[in-house]
Amino acid sequence: MTCFHLLNMIMMIEHCNAFIPPASGSLLHQCSELACSQSQNNEITTIQSNRDISLLNQWANENKIRLSPSAKISLTTGDDYGISLIKSSKKYESILSVPKDVVMDSEYIRREWYEYLEPALDYIRESGLHESALNFVLMVRILYEYNLERDSRWYLWIQSLPKTFNTGVCMDDVELDCLPPFALALANFERQQWEVFQKAYEKLQETPIFVNRVNDELSLWAFNVVMTRCWRYAQDSDDGDDDMVRPIVVPFGDMFNHKEPPNVVVKDSDLFDSVDFVLASDTVVPNHHHDHHHQGQEENEEHSVGLFLSYGLTNPHRFLTVFGFCDESMPEVFSQLLFHNPTPELIDLGCNDRSKMVYRTSDGGISTTVWDCILYTLLAQVPSEQEEFYSAHITGNMEEKLKFHRKYALEESLTLRNHVEATANEFRDFVRKIDFMSEDERALHPRLELIRRHNHFLYRIFDKVRQRIDNRAQTEVKRRKEAQSNN
């Protein structure tokens, strides 16, 4: 029988409706406490100032970036900002348009600087991180522009960037020790990636793009800027680098925060002169009307609606370790079921599609794909029925598949329950581990509260799934007992 196990691997996000019938609505940013100081010889070795967005609109106007008069930059929490709509607007209305000459495109930078970058890119390839190489290219550009200070075209945008992050690469040993295995695997990969990038950067010495005033703090900051404030395309090139992921940074566009479902979508193509952010649907901004009996006259107070992009689906561990936040509004989360050496049939059933192998967060609903893969695994003990079930799946015979699910409802429920309960208990234990720490100890590790929130969020979901499985199993036991007594 195929067994489940955890693998230390990157969990790629794929968008696909997972439930039959569909569930409702399928589905940046705070690093270590970086000091703000200068060395005694006045070389820039650390992040120099606090986040400053006061001149961002001015910079946008100077660079022909167009923000709709119906939108504005807004403070969300703490030192985090977003973009809000302040006037009701129609679907496809442009919220933000950023000219392509302002965009930092890693592929274009690679081509421009290739003679300087080649030794570093070769090192990254030899280190097994070729797919991430363009992240490094973007990091080099960020460091280069940062070092130019006011001579950089992007200076005021750089000043608007966060100076601290809560990402996995910034977590200390105590914080990492409170991460569940999937999140820890991602955090370790981020750390590995950054360390390789640091060594690769040293290979740029004696080139004009090397900044010799970079220390770990500044390097880590630049790495986080790239990882949290860009999005990535599949590379499509003519020079053999199709397997590299192509990240781009869209200044000002990086102000959009994440939420599912998003109310803003991106229009972008290599053929376009700009990257445009448009409304995904008609959006109403409510006005608050004060009672004129109390105010003496009717008064309208303008409200706003937050505008959001989607950073990807179903993977809360990615949001925590790569972006540094916990999204508790997700409609679905990955089930964390992995199959060791899956057969082609299991792959056809969807076992490797993490956008389908999901649980619904609202009520613990279990996707059809999860049940299909569990049942197919169990039917390995009855090869003839396993073949019939797979044939029904391939031909789209849902009624025949349902007959198998009804027949083995108890067996597949008990099998899945083992994994769900173990996973839920794991999240619960990490929550308790943090709770048992003293206030002084927790204060020394500021990301523990975020990690606790993440673990508790997932515990609640997996516990809902467990309860749903228990109800299904109890119903099936009752049905079988009744059928037996009738016989």
Disulfide bonds with the S-S distance in Angstrom:
Cys31-Cys170 1.87
